[in-house]
Amino acid sequence: MFRHHHGERPAVDRTSLYDAITSKIIAELEAGRVPWVQPWGTAVAKAALAMPKNAATARSYSGINVLLLWGAVIEHGFPCQSWLTFRQALSLGGNVREGERGTTVVYADRFVPNGEKERARETGEEAQTVPFLKRFTVFNLAQCENLREDLPVVAPPPPGLIERKVEVLIKATGIDFRIGGDRAFYVPSADYVQVPPPQAYFEPINWHRTALHEISHASGAQHRLNRDLSGSFGSRKYAFEELVAEISAAFCCASLGIAPTVRHADYLASWLEVLREDNRAIVRAASQASKAADYILGFLPTSDELEPVEFSDEREAA
């Protein structure tokens, strides 16, 4: 929660892709499943908690692709979070198993339509770009065969450092972070975050998700990532920012090996309203969430640099 102080493709093709992605996410939410909070480490999810990666390039997927690939891992019971395109599997000496169906991921970019180029030439004005999505199909390593045995399979980070990592990470961001009270929030006008103490949570592991959720809000401050934080409670802007922070927190937790159980079900209705009215909202939200998570995780020290830290409590912050 954040609060204030008192080659060209037909447009229909691009739109249908946004519609397909949004419809998939809406269906998950309507069924009571939050795509960015998956049951890792249970009988339902065979794969370990982690961010999905391309096994050939070792690059992590980002934005909406994380949600699409996580969903595929759960739906099909894949045992790992590593993926390849059909050609990448061949280039690595293997192949996709016959009969396997891939998972669609997307590449987002911008282009200048020919008509806009002509208009810009005639008027002398700068040409305006148009966003687009391009489809790609990838396959989980479990759908491939004859691959090299040394291909990286995404694994969670080693246990034992998670809580300390989060503490040190939050301190390293330089964001004013206060512990106290009975509510979690970010105040844009004063640029500080406050969350209740971990012992206030029925399951203390959920404190980390809440803390990273509020830190994600703070990442949007004008002097950081400069997102629009002007939405008042109950508005579409507010709901959209909550969506960004919730997905960003999920991405951060996955990167740090944290598997909280909180679902933030109280926001489901407002998220659904946003997605039903704008078929590009989930793609934009996931993209901004990736940027927020990358910004936050960029402050993560190495293991050798980890030291205990102390946060101010509510009394000290007043």
HELIX and SHEET records of a PDB file:
HELIX    1   1 ALA A   11  GLU A   30  1                                  20    
HELIX    2   2 ILE A   64  HIS A   76  1                                  13    
HELIX    3   3 PHE A   86  SER A   91  1                                   6    
HELIX    4   4 ASN A  114  THR A  123  1                                  10    
HELIX    5   5 LEU A  141  GLN A  143  5                                   3    
HELIX    6   6 ILE A  162  THR A  173  1                                  12    
HELIX    7   7 PRO A  198  ALA A  200  5                                   3    
HELIX    8   8 ILE A  205  ALA A  218  1                                  14    
HELIX    9   9 ARG A  236  LEU A  256  1                                  21    
HELIX   10  10 ALA A  265  TYR A  267  5                                   3    
HELIX   11  11 LEU A  268  GLU A  277  1                                  10    
HELIX   12  12 ALA A  281  LEU A  297  1                                  17    
HELIX   13  13 SER A  303  GLU A  305  5                                   3    
HELIX   14  14 GLU A  314  ALA A  317  1                                   4    
SHEET    1   A 4 LYS A  53  ASN A  54  0                                        
SHEET    2   A 4 SER A  82  THR A  85  1                                        
SHEET    3   A 4 VAL A 130  ASN A 140 -1                                        
SHEET    4   A 4 THR A 103  PHE A 111 -1                                        
SHEET    1   B 2 ASN A  95  VAL A  96  0                                        
SHEET    2   B 2 CYS A 144  GLU A 145 -1                                        
SHEET    1   C 4 PHE A 185  VAL A 187  0                                        
SHEET    2   C 4 TYR A 192  VAL A 195 -1                                        
SHEET    3   C 4 ASP A 176  ILE A 179  1                                        
SHEET    4   C 4 SER A 312  ASP A 313  1                                        
END                                                                             
